Amino acid sequence: MTDSLAHAHGRPPLQARLRSSPEDFVVEELPNVAPDGDGDHLWLEVRKRNTNTDWLAKELARFAGVNPVDVGYAGIKDRDAVTTQAFTIHLPGREAPDWAAFPHAEVSITPRGRHRRKLKRGALAGNRFRLTLREVQGDSAAAEHCLTAIRDRGVPNYYGEQRFGLGGANVARAEAMFAGRRVDRNTRSMLLSAARSHCFNAVLNARVHEGNWDQGLDGEIWCLAGSRSWFGPEAASPELQARLAAGDISPSGPLWGCGALPTADTARALEERVLAPFATLKAGLESAGMEQYRRALRLLPGELRWSWPETDVLTLDFRLPPGAYATVVVRELTH
């Protein structure tokens, strides 16, 4: 599903193995809230290895003697990884269980106090990653050049392969759902996201091919960094170019839904042309009540650093905003 998408910085200069073990993919959640100090919800810091987030939430609920709906968390983290994230457990007027007795060896739980509200999806500032690539082969000098380009210009903000299910099957499943196949509520949400993401990736892929994924077109809609806000349509001006260079704004692509595309002129013509073959997906998203929204085309990894502890081992450290994929950073560098 993502293998055919265009690269922004030329052919990846390396071949390498990612996730030789969970310890090679370390993720630390960066929440945008902290425990209040009191309230009905117990805030937990959880370190997990090789563990599914949804499954773990149900296990926390079972151990605490509450319903799964009483467990909150901000985001789903990779299973094949070592990840740290926050959970809340609704325990009004109740003592917390002995978390040291939690019966899963690959999960470590540290209570961080009480909180007034359930932790909601999306309540995070981003994620910090430490990735280790092993069995690295290729041109190390070209890799240094590519890493510098990634640091300075960013990468295309594609949705990663995780969004599309095993073998990319979720888009076809979405089409079947739009044709009348019944699915449960959680599956419906997942398939709607896959359909929207597929349309977005197609537009971004076209703009990478045309070399304008990190530049403004006439009629551009601009996304503000660090927020869900966007503005336009507005062509690039010296002021906007300065904000673009500073990372304050980025050009955007469509998350399809009801209503007219907000872009105009060249930007709108490109989106209409690229998405013309996706009539079934677009109609299905509209009938599901999704609304037009925008996503930045450019992803700027924050605080990107790299090192070579061995000649065939490369480590990458960086942070990403919510909704961004570490794998789309790595794909610019290596197969």
N, C-alpha and C positions, 0 to 999 in steps of 0.2 A: 504493500500500500504506500510506503514512503520511499522505497528503494529507488524509484524512478524520478523522484523530485530533484530539481536542479540544485547544484551547489553554487554558493556565492563566490567562493574564493578559489575556483579551479578544482581540478581533480584532487581528491584527498591524497596527501603524500605518504600516508602510513597505512600499514595493516597491523592489526593488534587484536588481542583478546580482552574483552570487557566482562566483568563478573566471573572471573575464575573462581571466586568465592564471594559470599555476601560482604566480606570485609573490604572488597574492592569497590563497593558502591555504598558510600556512607552519606546519609542525609540527615541534616539537623533542621527541624522546623523552626522558623523565626516568627513567633506569634506577635500580633499587634495589640494584644491586651495582656494583662498580668492578673494573677489572683487578687481579688478584692481584700481578702483577709477574713471575711465572714460571709455567711449566706448558706443556702441549702445544697449547694453543689460542691463536691470535693474535687479539687484540681490535682491531677496526677501528671507527672512527667514519666513517660514510658519509653524505654529503650527496647527495641525488638530486633530480632535477627531472623531472617527467613520466615517472616510471619505476615499474613494478610491482615490489613487494617480492619475490614468489616468483620472478619472472623474474630479478631481480637476484641473488638467492641462487644460482641455477643458474649465472649468468655468473661470479660470484665463484669458485664451485667449479671451473668449467672453466678459468679463468685460473690458479688455484692448483694445478691438476692433482690435485684430490681429488674424491670422490664428493659429490653434493648433500647427502647425509645428514650429511656432515662440517661443514656450514655451519649455524650457529645464529643465531637472532635472536629478540627478545622479542615483537615484534608486527608485524602487517601495517599499513603506512602507506598513505595515499591515493596513488593514482597521479597524479591531476591536481593536483599540489601540489609545493611545495619542502619536503622533509622531511629531518631528520637523525636517524639511529638507529644503534645498535650492531649489529655482526655479529661472530661468532667463526668462525675457520677452524681445523680440526684439522690441525696441522702438526707431528707428533711428530718431533723430531730433525731437522727440516728448516729451511732458511733461508726467509724470506718472499720472495715474488716482488717485482719492482719495480712497486709499485702505481701509480707515476707513469705507467707504460705501459699501464694498464688502458684498453681500446679503446672507451670510451663517454664522449663529451664531456659528457654531462649528469650524470655521476657523479664525485664527488670523494671520495677515500679517504685517511684519515689513520690510520696505525697508532698504537695507544695502549698497546702492551705485550702481555705474555703473561698468560694466565689458565689456571687449573687445570681448569675445567669448560666444557663447551659451554653457550652462552647458551640458556636454555629459554624457551619461550613463556610469556608472563605475567610474566617477570622484570623488571618495570618499576614505577615509582612513579606513573606517569601520563604525560600529554603536555601540552606547552605550545603554545598556538595563537596565531597572529596572523592575523586574517582582515580582508580589505579588501572592503567592499561599495561598488560603484560604480553610477552612474546612480540614485542614491537619490531617491525621490520619496515624499511623504507629510508627515505632521504631525510635525515635529521635536520639538515640546514633548511630544506623546504618546509619542514614541520615548524621550525622556529618562525619562519616568515608567515606561515598560515596562522599560527597562534597570535602573532602580533596583529595580523589583520582582524582576527576574531576579537581581540581586546579593543582595538581601535574603532572598528566598524560594526561589530556585532555579527549576528548570523540571521538568516531568515527564520522568522518565528513560527515555523511549522507546528502543527499538532503532531505529536509523536505516534509511533505505531501502536502504543498502548491504547490509544483512543479508539482503535478500529477493531480490536478483538483478534483472536487467533486467525492468522492468515488474511486479515483485513475483512473478515466475513460480516462485520456489523453494518456495512453500507448496504450489502445485498439484503440483509435481514431488515434494515430500515425500509427498503423498497417493498419488501413483502408485507411489512406492517402497514405501509401506506396503501397497499392493494387490498387490505382487509384482514390480514392475519392478526389474531388477538395475542397480546402479550400482557404480562403483569406491569404494574406501575413502574417498578424499578427498571425493568428491561426497556420499557417505553422511553424513559428519560435517557438511558444509555444510548439507544438507537437514534433518538433525536439529536443528541450531541454528536454522534458519529456522522450523521448526514450533514449537519452544519459544518463540522470540521473538514469534511471532504470537499465541500464547496470552497471553503476558505483556502485550503491548501492548493486547490486548482488555480485560484486567482494569484496567490503568492508565487506559485511555480512559474506562471506566465511572466510575472514582473521580474523574477530572478533571471529568467531567460532574456528579457529585454533590458536588464541592467538598471532598473529603476526601483528596485525593492526598498532601497534606503534613500530615495529621493522623492520629491514631490512632483506630481503631475498637475496639469491644469484641472481644476475642479476637485482637488484632493480634499479628503476628510482626514484631519490630524488627530492622533491620540496623544493625550497628555501622560507623560511618564508618571508611574506611581499612583495612578488613579484610574477610574473607569470612565473618565470624561473624554469627550471628543468635540471638535468644532470644525466648522467649514460648511460648504465647500469654499476653499480658498487656495489659490495658486501660490506657489513658493515665491517669497519676497526676500529681500536681504535680511529683514528681521526674522522671518521664519527660518531662513537658512542658518542663521546664527543659533537659533534655538534647536534646530535639527542637529547641528554640529556639536552642541553642548549636551545632547541626549535628553533635552527637556520634552521634545515631541518626536513622533515618528509617523510616517504615512500609515494608512490603515487599509484593511480589507474587510469584506462583508461577512457577518454572521447572519445567514439568511432568515427572513421572516416576513411578516405582513408589512405592507406599505411599500412606497417607492424607495429605490436606492437613494441615499442622501448625497452621493457624489454627483458631479456634473462634468460636462465637457470630456476631455481625454480620459480621465479616470473612470467615468461612468461608462463610456464606450467600451473600454477594455473589460470591465466587469461584466457587462451585458454579453459581450462576445464570448468570453471564456465560459460563462455559466449557461449559455444557450443550450448545450447538450444535457443539462441537469434538470430538465423540466419536471420530471417525476419527483425528485428530491425537493425542489423548490415548492411545488404545489403541496406536497405532504407536510412540509414545515409550516406553510401558511395555514393549512387546514388544522394543524395542531395548535394554532394560536401563537406561535413564536413571532417575535417582533424583530424588525431590522435592528442590528446592533453592529458594533465595529470592534476590531481587534488589531493591535499594532502589527505591522508587517516585519518590524525589526526587533530583534531581541539582543539587548546589550548585557552580557554577563558582567556582574559587578565583582570587583576585587579579584579579577582573574590572575592567578599565579600558576606557574608550572615548574617542575623540576624533573631531573633524570637521576633517580637514586642508583640505577644500573643502566647499562647501555641499551638494554631491551625492556626497560620499565619506565613509564612516564606517569607522573601524578599530576592531576589537575585540581585546583581549588577555586571555587567561584560561588557566587550567590545569584539566584534568579528570583524574579517576581512570581507571585501566585499564577498558576495556570501555564507556566512555561516548562519545557522539557529539557532535562540535561542531555538526553540522547541526541537532540537536534544540534547541540553544541558539538558533541563528539563526532557526529557524522560529517562535519565539515573537515575534520582532521584525519579520520581513519575509516577504513572499511571494517 
